[in-house]
Amino acid sequence: MQTAEAEKRLRSICGVWNAFELLKKEYPGATILLMDPSASFDILVIDPAKDTLVAVEVKAPRASSRAARRLTKSQRELKRMIESKGSWKLIHRRCVIYGEPGKDARTKFVE
């Protein structure tokens, strides 16, 4: 059972890597970000030259049902939210943790 899980995870990593390589060719000047597993997609492409954000979900080929080809509810909500505004303002903040992780650590936003 553990071997099957390891193979599944490695297949996923390989799929993301291959998608990353394809996206580098398709969007040569873009920024390509790998997303956290909690995100509703795997890769985000930011291409200012084409005024485009591309959210990519990497899936196994056997997910061929019609439902698997549609966006999930969270993906539809994200798409609707992004498309609802003509332009966005980016705010970049840095958060630093002081001390060792645990109850004695302090976290603070810094300039």
C-alpha positions in Angstrom: 0.0 0.0 0.0 2.8 2.5 0.8 4.5 1.7 -2.5 1.3 2.5 -4.4 1.0 5.9 -2.5 4.7 6.7 -3.2 4.1 5.9 -6.9 1.0 8.1 -7.0 2.9 11.0 -5.4 5.9 10.7 -7.7 3.5 10.5 -10.7 1.9 13.8 -9.5 5.4 15.4 -9.1 6.4 14.3 -12.6 3.1 15.6 -14.0 3.6 19.0 -12.4 7.2 19.1 -13.7 6.1 18.2 -17.3 3.4 20.9 -17.1 5.9 23.4 -15.8 8.2 22.6 -18.8 5.3 23.1 -21.3 4.2 26.3 -19.7 7.8 27.7 -19.9 7.6 27.2 -23.6 4.1 28.6 -24.1 4.7 31.7 -21.8 8.4 32.4 -22.1 8.4 35.8 -20.3 5.9 34.8 -17.6 6.3 34.1 -13.9 5.4 30.5 -13.1 4.5 29.7 -9.5 3.9 26.3 -8.0 1.0 26.5 -5.6 0.5 25.1 -2.1 -1.4 21.8 -2.0 -4.3 23.6 -0.4 -4.8 25.8 -3.5 -7.5 24.9 -6.0 -4.9 24.4 -8.7 -1.3 23.3 -9.0 0.5 26.1 -11.1 -0.2 29.8 -11.5 1.2 31.6 -14.6 1.4 35.4 -14.5 2.0 36.8 -18.0 2.0 40.6 -18.0 2.8 40.7 -21.7 -0.5 39.0 -22.5 -2.4 40.4 -19.5 -3.1 36.9 -18.5 -3.3 34.8 -15.3 -3.4 31.0 -16.0 -4.4 28.6 -13.3 -3.3 25.0 -14.2 -4.5 21.9 -12.5 -2.5 18.7 -13.3 -4.7 15.6 -13.4 -4.3 11.9 -14.2 -5.5 10.8 -17.6 -8.1 8.4 -16.3 -10.1 11.3 -14.9 -11.9 11.4 -18.2 -15.5 11.8 -17.0 -17.3 15.0 -17.9 -17.3 16.1 -14.2 -13.5 15.7 -14.0 -13.0 18.0 -17.0 -15.1 20.8 -15.4 -13.9 23.3 -12.9 -14.6 22.6 -9.3 -16.7 24.9 -7.2 -13.7 26.6 -5.6 -12.0 27.0 -9.1 -15.2 28.6 -10.5 -15.3 31.0 -7.5 -11.7 31.9 -8.0 -12.2 32.5 -11.7 -15.3 34.6 -11.1 -13.5 36.7 -8.5 -10.4 37.3 -10.7 -12.5 38.2 -13.7 -14.8 40.5 -11.7 -12.3 43.3 -11.6 -10.6 44.9 -14.6 -7.3 45.4 -12.8 -5.7 44.4 -9.5 -3.3 46.0 -7.1 -0.6 43.8 -5.7 0.3 44.2 -2.0 3.5 42.4 -1.0 4.0 42.0 2.8 6.8 40.3 4.6 6.1 38.4 7.8 9.0 37.4 10.1 9.0 34.9 12.9 11.2 35.6 15.8 12.4 32.8 18.1 11.9 29.1 17.7 8.5 27.8 16.5 6.2 27.2 19.4 4.3 29.2 21.9 7.3 31.5 22.6 7.7 32.6 19.0 6.5 36.0 17.9 5.4 36.9 14.4 5.5 40.4 13.0 5.0 42.2 9.7 8.1 44.1 8.7 8.7 46.8 6.1 
